Amino acid sequence: MKKQIGVWVDAAVWHAYRELCSKERFRAAEPIEKFLQLVLHEKSVTSVLSWMNMAGKAEGFEAYVRVLLNWYRNGKLWMDVTDEDEAPIEPMLLEALKHVMDPELRREIEEALAKTQENQSGN
């Protein structure tokens, strides 16, 4: 059973939101309902809002991963982690796949890792 409710939202925010939903082929209520279901599943508004805040900070992580990916594509396979130690970049990129939210960046990482694997198999 569905119920229509009234929620006050800034008109400019609502207009931009509806345009985005239309562009991505969603009814305006769908993402809102999914958000509410997530809150109920987690049994906490605070934890979901905290998670959303952390997701917003993912940009810094993704910038870091883009640098690693660029190095990897250009042949740098190890990264200095201290004055004496190095760490391999390939497993860092593989681990990053679990956390990167940007689907395009995930695809780029997958392609780079697959290409390296193909090159190693072909040799």
N, C-alpha and C positions, 0 to 999 in steps of 0.2 A: 504494500500500500504506500503510495506517495502522498506527501503533504506539502502544500505550498506554504512557505514561510516568508516573512518580511525581514530583511536585513538591510540596515543603512550602510551604504558604501559610497565613497567619494565618486561623483559622476565621471570624472576624468579617468580614475582608476578602473571603474566598471567598463567604460567604453574601450579602453586599451585592452583590458582583459577579454572582452567579447571579440574584439578583432583578432587577438592571438588565438583564441579558441576556434574561431572560424577558419583561420589560416591553417590550423593543425587538425581541422575536421573533428572538433569536439562540440557537443552541446555545452553551453555555459555551465550547466549544473553538474556535468560529469566529473570534472576535476575536483570540484567542491565536495561532492559526495565521496569521492575516493579519499580526499583528505580527512573527512569526518570518519570514514571507516578505519583509516590508519590510527587516528586518535583513539577510537574505541578499542581497536586491537591492542594498542600499547597501554591503554587504560590511563593515559596521561597526556594532557594538552602540553604541559611543560616539557616533557621529554621530546615530543614531536617538534615543538618550536626550537628546542635546543639542537636537535638533529638538523633542522633546516638551517639554523645559524651556522653550524659546522659545515654543511654542504656549501653554503655561500663562501666559506673560507677556502674551499677546495681549489679556487683559482690559483692560489700560490703554489699548492702542490702540483697542479697541472702545468704551471709554468716551469717548475723544477723538472717535471717529467719530459716536457718538450726539449729542455736543454739536454737531458740525458739521451733522448732519442736522436737529437741532432748530432751529438758526439758519436753515438753508436753508428749512425748512417755514414759518418765521415771517417770511420775506422778506429775511433778511440774506444777500446774495449775495457779499459781499466780506469778507475778514478781514485785519486789520492784521498784517503780519509783521515790520515794523520801524517806526520812527517816521515814515518817509516812504513806505513801500511797502505795497501791499495785494495780496492774492492772491484769485482767484475761488474760491468754495467748491465750485461744481459740478464742476470737474475733479478736485478733491480727493476728493469722494465717488465719482466714477467710478473713480479709482485705488484707492480703499479697497475697492471690490468685489473686487479681485484678492486681497486679503489678509484680509478679514474672514471668520472661521470660523463665526460664528453665522448659521445659515440664516435666522432670523427677521429679524435686522438687515440681511442682504443683501437680503431681500425688501422691507423698508421703504425701503432706499435706492433699489432699482430702481423701486418705485412712485412715490417722490417725484420722481425724475428723469424718469420717463415722464410723470407728471402735468404737470410743467413743460413738457416737450416738446409735449404735447397742447395746453396753454394757448397756447404760442407759435405752434403751427400753426394754431390756431383764430382767432388775431387777424389 
